[in-house]
Amino acid sequence: MNNMTTAPVFSQNGRKGISYDWQSLYAEAQAELIDSELAKLAPALAE
């Protein structure tokens, strides 16, 4: 895990001691959503 960041990390301990960084998981999901929307719009913007 990269501890060089200055942004606060919101983590929560899950089952079996696994720590989940919910903020980064949410950001990754949003990035995938934006990428899929951009892929749909790209052909229309290319005209």
Secondary structure, DSSP 8 states (H G I E B T S, - for coil): ------S---EEE-GGG-EEEHHHHHHHHHHHHHHHHHHHHHHHHH-
